[in-house]
């Protein structure tokens, strides 16, 4: 989350938590930044495991040919996914397609075009041998590989390494996933993120599996930690499992709450109301002093905190027996700040066993059909097929409309710009680990961060569209003249 949500136009740092340098783009963002090293090391562990599966498959006794093809295809799907994330973050990266079986002290920086060729080859071969509907939910599937191919082609199309066919390929693969399989946009945006059995819904193309069994859940899905405001210090509130364990790590920027979710469109678009938590209810009854002005008695279940998402009249602030938090804090309300801000609800996990638990059990919805529609829309726009673009975007927008507001949510060809596409991706995919990648691939990272992220705009430069190579990796290699740090770090 720190590497994909932080340091963008729509999310900045909260009061607490680590890795603020990732948001600020200052000199502390360098090859010794721990989470960058963690990503690098773990992805290469994953790549080597995939290489082992692919290289040893023929050596497994009594393994039938069909099963072997599927398992190798799954390994190629994962290997492609790892390399795709690595090449976006680091540019030219070390590529190995064979299992490492001994100590190696040299590394290569394979040119970006070659890395993309390897990714696409792996995914195309995987798609040929994966099931459309795997018997075990969660395994890689043919439509998952095709969805990732659409994302890969769209990303390469924006890069200096682009090829003439990239947008067309992105559109074709996205259209195939939309039209040829069982997936559909759920009628209710909120239902996509409903915890439990609802996570396995018809919009999800591929999800990362978690479980409530601590023996097999590992560190679990910890996304629930990162988007919470400091609700547990408010009058009438104490930390509990239902409301979450706030790290106060990431908070929405001003543009998030004005341009991405403009107030005058929230009567039509349900995604603001269904993406953020607006009310906290008293779980610590007692008498409290509000705003340092008046005492109120709060009973369990009463409203403790209200975030209306807009300014409210002074008479409302003065009359309500609970705290009101608004963007500007007008009329005596509490102002959004680094501790108090709208909480994204997509990842909240009230089913954790207790209020301190970090290992959540929610699945992470890595690929879902709304993104496929937005890939098809962007690729179509770049191909000049604006009527198709509008069709795909309006499918996503009308799904998000309140009943009876579908027509008000529709756009026309005159509305289409790359910035509009990015805004729409922000509305639909908020927090889902896309934003930094979207801004970097479209060349909009520096422009939009400078304009909209006050904690990041002082230091961000063009070279920040790549991450630093971990210093541990640079220290390990013996061919230091060939394997060097990215420019600027």
MOKAVEN-V942820 format. One record per backbone hydrogen bond with DSSP energy under -1.0 kcal/mol. CO is the residue of the C=O (numbers start at 1). NH is the residue of the N-H. If there is no record, write none. Layout:
((CO	NH) (CO	NH))
This chain:
((1	5) (1	6) (4	436) (10	253) (11	8) (12	251) (19	22) (20	24) (21	25) (26	29) (28	30) (30	33) (31	471) (33	37) (34	38) (35	39) (36	40) (37	41) (38	42) (39	43) (40	44) (41	45) (42	46) (43	47) (44	48) (45	49) (46	50) (47	51) (48	52) (49	53) (50	54) (51	55) (52	56) (53	57) (56	59) (57	60) (60	63) (64	68) (65	69) (66	70) (67	71) (68	72) (69	73) (70	74) (71	75) (72	76) (73	77) (74	78) (75	79) (76	80) (77	81) (78	82) (79	83) (80	84) (81	85) (82	86) (83	87) (84	88) (85	89) (86	90) (87	91) (89	467) (93	110) (105	478) (111	115) (112	116) (113	117) (114	118) (115	119) (116	120) (117	121) (118	122) (119	123) (120	124) (121	125) (122	126) (123	127) (124	128) (126	129) (126	130) (131	142) (136	139) (141	145) (142	146) (143	147) (144	148) (145	149) (146	150) (147	151) (148	152) (149	153) (150	154) (151	155) (152	156) (153	157) (156	159) (159	162) (163	166) (165	169) (166	170) (167	171) (168	172) (169	173) (170	174) (171	175) (172	176) (173	177) (174	178) (175	179) (176	180) (189	192) (190	193) (191	194) (196	199) (197	200) (199	201) (201	204) (202	184) (203	369) (206	367) (208	364) (213	216) (213	217) (217	220) (222	225) (225	247) (226	250) (229	231) (230	233) (231	234) (234	237) (236	283) (236	284) (240	244) (248	16) (249	14) (251	12) (253	257) (255	259) (255	260) (256	261) (262	265) (263	266) (265	268) (265	269) (268	402) (270	274) (272	276) (275	345) (278	307) (280	304) (280	305) (282	301) (286	298) (288	296) (290	293) (290	294) (294	290) (296	288) (298	286) (299	302) (302	282) (304	323) (305	280) (306	325) (313	317) (314	318) (315	319) (316	320) (323	306) (324	334) (326	336) (330	333) (334	326) (338	15) (339	230) (340	337) (343	277) (345	348) (349	352) (358	360) (360	221) (364	208) (364	366) (367	205) (367	206) (368	371) (368	372) (369	373) (370	374) (371	375) (372	376) (373	377) (374	378) (375	379) (376	380) (377	381) (378	382) (379	383) (380	385) (381	384) (384	386) (385	389) (386	390) (387	391) (388	392) (389	393) (390	394) (391	395) (392	396) (393	397) (394	398) (395	399) (396	400) (400	270) (402	405) (405	409) (412	415) (413	416) (417	421) (418	422) (419	423) (420	424) (421	425) (422	426) (423	427) (424	428) (425	429) (429	432) (434	438) (435	439) (436	440) (437	441) (438	442) (439	444) (439	445) (440	443) (444	448) (445	449) (446	450) (447	451) (448	452) (449	453) (453	456) (453	457) (456	460) (461	464) (462	465) (463	466) (470	474) (471	475) (472	476) (473	477) (478	480) (479	483) (486	489))
